[in-house]
Amino acid sequence: MKTPASSTLQDETYETLRQWLSLGRWLPGERLKIKQLAQDMSVGEMPVRTALQRLVAEKALINIPNCGVTVPQLSRAQFDDILQTRMLLEGEAAEKGARNLSANDRQLLIDLHTKMAASIATHDVKGYLDANEVFHVTLYRASGSPLLLSLIENVWLHVGPISNQLHGDPYVWSSMNDAHDDLMKALERNDPVAVRRAIERDLFVAGQYLKTLCN
């Protein structure tokens, strides 16, 4: 029987690996080595192994015989399915969130929007991705639907690795914040429907480039 302490450690390890996957720490096709991950997180190999098994069960990772746990490589059909699902879920969350944003959350979105623009200017990929995640989570959490946010985060597991390659095309990278510009203007006008359209555009435009990287 697991002790509460061991359960907590396993859960924390799982959540960390889950977040790293969503943020694109690893590329599609990359093999994840248990020993290295354990060292990176300063934990034993057992909680890492258990966490990876959970992510395999969620189909966020795959277990290849004689190779080990690997980040999946999406086909174009799989990516299209994920993209359509994201547009439905995130569009709905964005519109609802725009109706319920607090003054503090609005200011946080302004600050994050500025940070993303600065990250693009300095080609700071990690800075952009970190700010972008908080930006979207802040907006979606304001929807007041924990279930909707949970569904969105589950979908992110499947696109994190490929999304980290957005900076590979200079034109795509330079235009990454355009949809966010439109979104912020829509918030100023108190136009939740336009916020939804901006999020859908953000996902669609990035998706057209990412799809070319799929099998």
ChimeraX attribute file (.defattr): number of C-alpha atoms within 10 A of each C-alpha:
attribute: neighborCount
match mode: 1-to-1
recipient: residues
	/A:1	5
	/A:2	7
	/A:3	7
	/A:4	9
	/A:5	9
	/A:6	12
	/A:7	13
	/A:8	13
	/A:9	15
	/A:10	20
	/A:11	16
	/A:12	15
	/A:13	24
	/A:14	21
	/A:15	13
	/A:16	15
	/A:17	19
	/A:18	21
	/A:19	16
	/A:20	15
	/A:21	22
	/A:22	24
	/A:23	22
	/A:24	21
	/A:25	15
	/A:26	18
	/A:27	18
	/A:28	22
	/A:29	15
	/A:30	13
	/A:31	18
	/A:32	16
	/A:33	14
	/A:34	18
	/A:35	14
	/A:36	12
	/A:37	17
	/A:38	17
	/A:39	11
	/A:40	9
	/A:41	13
	/A:42	10
	/A:43	15
	/A:44	16
	/A:45	17
	/A:46	13
	/A:47	21
	/A:48	26
	/A:49	19
	/A:50	15
	/A:51	21
	/A:52	24
	/A:53	17
	/A:54	15
	/A:55	19
	/A:56	16
	/A:57	12
	/A:58	13
	/A:59	14
	/A:60	22
	/A:61	24
	/A:62	20
	/A:63	18
	/A:64	11
	/A:65	7
	/A:66	6
	/A:67	9
	/A:68	12
	/A:69	22
	/A:70	21
	/A:71	22
	/A:72	21
	/A:73	21
	/A:74	20
	/A:75	14
	/A:76	15
	/A:77	12
	/A:78	14
	/A:79	22
	/A:80	16
	/A:81	11
	/A:82	18
	/A:83	21
	/A:84	15
	/A:85	15
	/A:86	22
	/A:87	20
	/A:88	14
	/A:89	18
	/A:90	25
	/A:91	22
	/A:92	21
	/A:93	25
	/A:94	29
	/A:95	23
	/A:96	22
	/A:97	25
	/A:98	24
	/A:99	17
	/A:100	17
	/A:101	20
	/A:102	12
	/A:103	9
	/A:104	9
	/A:105	15
	/A:106	17
	/A:107	12
	/A:108	16
	/A:109	22
	/A:110	15
	/A:111	13
	/A:112	20
	/A:113	21
	/A:114	14
	/A:115	17
	/A:116	23
	/A:117	20
	/A:118	14
	/A:119	17
	/A:120	18
	/A:121	11
	/A:122	11
	/A:123	15
	/A:124	14
	/A:125	16
	/A:126	14
	/A:127	15
	/A:128	22
	/A:129	18
	/A:130	14
	/A:131	19
	/A:132	20
	/A:133	13
	/A:134	14
	/A:135	20
	/A:136	17
	/A:137	18
	/A:138	18
	/A:139	23
	/A:140	27
	/A:141	20
	/A:142	21
	/A:143	20
	/A:144	14
	/A:145	13
	/A:146	12
	/A:147	10
	/A:148	17
	/A:149	18
	/A:150	12
	/A:151	14
	/A:152	20
	/A:153	16
	/A:154	15
	/A:155	17
	/A:156	21
	/A:157	21
	/A:158	25
	/A:159	25
	/A:160	23
	/A:161	24
	/A:162	24
	/A:163	22
	/A:164	20
	/A:165	17
	/A:166	18
	/A:167	17
	/A:168	11
	/A:169	10
	/A:170	10
	/A:171	10
	/A:172	16
	/A:173	17
	/A:174	14
	/A:175	15
	/A:176	19
	/A:177	19
	/A:178	13
	/A:179	19
	/A:180	23
	/A:181	15
	/A:182	18
	/A:183	25
	/A:184	19
	/A:185	15
	/A:186	19
	/A:187	17
	/A:188	10
	/A:189	11
	/A:190	13
	/A:191	16
	/A:192	20
	/A:193	17
	/A:194	20
	/A:195	28
	/A:196	24
	/A:197	20
	/A:198	24
	/A:199	23
	/A:200	22
	/A:201	19
	/A:202	20
	/A:203	18
	/A:204	17
	/A:205	14
	/A:206	17
	/A:207	20
	/A:208	14
	/A:209	16
	/A:210	20
	/A:211	18
	/A:212	10
	/A:213	18
	/A:214	15
	/A:215	11
